[in-house]
Amino acid sequence: MTFEIPKTQYSGQIREITLGTGNKAITVGGETGYPFYLFEGEMPRLPQIAMEVYDAPPDEWAPAALEPFLGVTNDPVAWAQKCINDYGAEMICLQLLSTDPNGLDRSADEAAQVVKRVADAISVPLIVWGTANHEKDTEVLRQVAEVCQGKNLIIGPVEEGDHKKIGASAIAYGHTVIASTPIDINLAKQLNILLGNLGVPDEKIIVDPTVSGIGYGIEYCYSVMERMRMAGLTQQDDKLQFPIICNIAKEVWKTKEVHIPTEEDPALGDAKKRGILMEAMSATVVLLAGGDVVIMRHPEAIRLVREMMAELTASQSN
């Protein structure tokens, strides 16, 4: 008797949304089955990887993370172009480190001009990520939305506390919003409903469930993302049928393990390899949970993740 793999029947589909503009625009979503379950449903395209760029030199980065970008970390335009030209970045995520009220506290006008310069210098989709300070993000991201009108930036994090003002600016100037909630399926659904009630089109919403790296609660993140996909695909919950974005790089590279030098604790192994593997493994986990866009940092970690996706899809097509 021939063995047949039991298959789940899916009644829902993840929405397709387009990020960016022009011939380098990227469409994500469209899945009709669980992540990489190609024997059950369609995965019309592989998840996309965005490379991080900071708007100010990231002095707190581990040496292994800084090494690939030496010479460009004081110029976000040159940094973004290096990511694209040297490392094949499909998307860029500009982290607005300098706007943090507890740091440089750069003004909205200054920050918006930096974003505009980066947006004008690249053709791939641009994600603009604030500091999660409601008052400052509202001020900064509304200004960013205005000066970059029509470029279909992906702006966030947009949270319940600031969704009205940032969401309204996104609608007015043609951008996509990152609906961000703290690892809770019900809060994620609620924010999606609020954004819809405000008038943000479904095709302009991508969900940030908030993620963490390996060893720092990634199991719970996986569980919440998995439940979101289950609700969207098998329970026809249209408020949970949005693509997912995972800002994983910041979470991995801020951990103490990636900052401990090799000579300080030889049992942990080579510090550079350790950081790269932690990022690659963490990214792989969130991709298997349903991530459609993953924000990463180290080019070697990105290479490993791309290889994993290629091998996983190739093995199921044979």
Residue pairs with C-beta under 8 A, 6 or more apart in sequence:
5 39
7 39
7 40
8 33
8 34
8 37
8 40
8 234
9 234
10 32
10 33
10 40
10 41
10 233
10 234
11 233
11 234
11 235
11 236
12 32
12 232
12 233
12 234
12 235
12 236
12 237
12 238
12 241
13 30
13 31
13 32
13 233
13 241
14 29
14 30
14 31
14 32
14 229
14 232
14 233
14 241
14 242
14 243
14 292
15 29
15 30
15 202
15 203
15 241
15 242
15 243
16 27
16 28
16 29
16 30
16 203
16 243
17 27
17 28
17 29
17 176
17 203
17 204
17 205
17 206
17 242
17 243
18 25
18 26
18 27
18 152
18 203
19 25
19 26
19 27
19 28
19 48
19 91
19 125
19 152
19 154
19 176
19 206
19 293
20 26
20 91
20 124
20 125
20 126
20 151
20 152
21 150
21 151
21 152
22 123
23 123
24 123
24 124
24 125
25 125
25 152
26 48
26 90
26 91
26 124
26 125
27 45
28 45
28 47
28 48
28 206
28 243
28 292
28 293
29 242
29 243
29 292
30 42
30 43
30 44
30 45
31 41
31 42
31 43
31 44
31 233
32 41
32 42
32 233
33 40
33 41
33 42
33 43
33 233
34 40
34 41
34 229
34 233
34 290
35 43
35 229
35 287
35 288
35 289
35 290
35 291
36 43
36 287
36 288
36 309
36 312
36 313
36 316
37 43
38 313
38 316
38 317
39 316
41 233
43 313
46 309
46 313
47 287
47 291
47 292
47 293
47 294
47 309
48 90
48 91
48 292
48 293
48 294
49 89
49 90
49 91
49 283
49 293
49 294
49 295
49 296
49 302
49 305
49 306
50 89
50 90
50 91
50 92
50 93
50 125
50 127
50 293
50 294
50 295
50 296
51 83
51 87
51 89
51 91
51 92
51 93
51 295
51 296
51 297
51 299
51 302
52 93
52 95
52 249
52 250
52 295
52 296
52 297
53 76
53 79
53 80
53 83
53 92
53 93
53 94
53 95
53 118
54 73
54 76
54 79
54 94
54 95
54 97
55 76
55 94
55 95
55 96
55 97
55 98
55 99
55 106
55 111
55 114
55 115
56 97
56 98
56 104
56 106
57 73
57 74
58 66
58 73
58 97
60 254
61 253
62 253
62 258
62 259
62 271
62 275
63 271
63 272
64 258
64 271
64 272
64 275
64 276
64 298
65 253
65 258
65 275
65 297
65 298
66 73
67 272
68 87
68 298
68 299
69 79
69 82
72 78
72 79
72 82
73 79
76 94
76 114
76 117
76 118
77 117
77 118
77 121
80 89
80 92
80 94
80 118
80 121
80 122
81 121
81 122
83 89
83 92
84 92
84 122
84 124
86 299
87 299
87 302
89 124
90 124
90 125
91 124
91 125
91 126
91 127
91 293
92 118
92 122
92 124
92 125
92 126
92 127
93 126
93 127
93 128
93 129
93 247
93 295
94 114
94 115
94 118
94 126
94 127
94 128
94 129
95 129
95 250
96 106
96 111
96 115
96 128
96 129
96 130
96 131
96 140
97 103
97 104
97 131
98 104
98 105
98 106
98 110
98 111
98 114
99 105
99 106
99 108
99 111
99 130
99 131
99 136
99 137
99 140
100 131
100 133
100 136
101 131
101 133
101 135
101 136
105 136
108 139
108 140
108 142
108 143
108 144
109 143
111 140
111 143
111 144
112 140
112 143
112 144
112 146
112 147
112 148
113 147
115 126
115 128
115 144
115 147
115 148
115 153
116 147
116 148
118 126
119 126
119 148
119 151
119 153
125 152
125 154
126 151
126 153
126 154
127 153
127 154
127 155
127 156
127 178
127 245
127 293
127 295
128 141
128 144
128 153
128 154
128 155
128 156
129 156
129 157
129 178
129 247
129 295
130 136
130 137
130 140
130 141
130 155
130 156
130 157
131 137
132 157
132 159
132 180
134 159
134 161
134 162
137 157
137 162
137 166
138 162
138 165
138 166
141 155
141 156
141 158
141 166
141 169
142 165
142 166
142 169
144 153
144 155
145 153
145 155
145 166
145 169
145 170
145 172
145 173
145 175
146 169
146 172
146 173
148 173
148 175
149 173
149 174
150 173
150 174
151 174
151 175
152 174
152 175
152 176
153 175
153 176
154 175
154 176
154 177
154 178
154 206
154 245
155 166
155 170
155 175
155 176
155 177
155 178
156 177
156 178
156 179
156 180
156 208
157 178
157 180
157 208
158 166
158 167
158 170
158 177
158 178
158 179
158 180
158 191
158 195
159 180
159 181
159 191
160 181
160 187
160 190
160 191
160 194
163 177
163 179
163 191
163 194
163 195
163 198
164 198
166 177
167 177
167 195
167 198
167 199
167 200
168 198
168 199
169 175
170 176
170 177
170 200
170 204
171 198
171 199
171 200
171 201
171 204
175 204
176 204
176 205
176 206
177 195
177 200
177 204
177 205
177 206
178 206
178 207
178 208
178 245
179 188
179 191
179 192
179 195
179 205
179 206
179 207
179 208
179 242
180 191
180 208
180 210
181 187
181 188
181 190
181 191
181 208
181 209
181 210
182 210
183 209
183 210
183 220
183 221
183 224
184 224
185 224
185 227
185 228
185 231
185 240
188 207
188 209
188 224
188 228
188 240
189 237
189 239
189 240
192 205
192 207
192 239
192 240
192 242
193 239
195 205
196 202
196 205
196 239
202 242
205 242
206 242
206 243
206 244
206 245
206 292
206 293
207 228
207 242
207 243
207 244
207 245
208 244
208 245
208 246
208 247
209 221
209 224
209 225
209 228
209 244
209 246
210 221
211 218
211 221
211 225
211 246
211 247
211 248
211 251
211 282
211 286
211 291
212 218
212 221
212 251
213 248
213 251
213 252
213 255
213 278
213 279
213 282
214 252
214 278
214 281
214 282
214 285
215 255
215 257
215 278
216 251
216 255
218 282
218 285
218 286
221 286
221 289
222 285
222 286
222 288
222 289
225 244
225 286
225 289
225 290
225 291
226 289
226 290
228 240
228 244
228 290
229 240
229 289
229 290
231 237
231 240
232 238
232 240
232 241
232 242
233 241
243 292
243 293
244 290
244 291
244 292
244 293
245 291
245 292
245 293
245 294
245 295
246 283
246 286
246 291
246 293
246 294
246 295
247 295
248 279
248 282
248 283
248 286
248 294
248 295
248 296
249 279
249 295
249 296
249 297
250 295
251 282
252 258
252 275
252 278
252 279
252 282
252 297
253 275
253 279
253 297
255 278
257 268
257 274
257 275
257 278
258 271
258 274
258 275
258 278
260 268
260 271
261 271
262 268
262 269
262 270
262 271
268 274
275 298
276 298
276 300
276 301
276 304
277 301
277 304
279 296
279 297
279 298
279 301
280 300
280 301
280 304
280 305
280 308
283 291
283 294
283 296
283 301
283 305
284 305
284 308
286 294
287 294
287 305
287 308
287 309
294 305
296 302
296 305
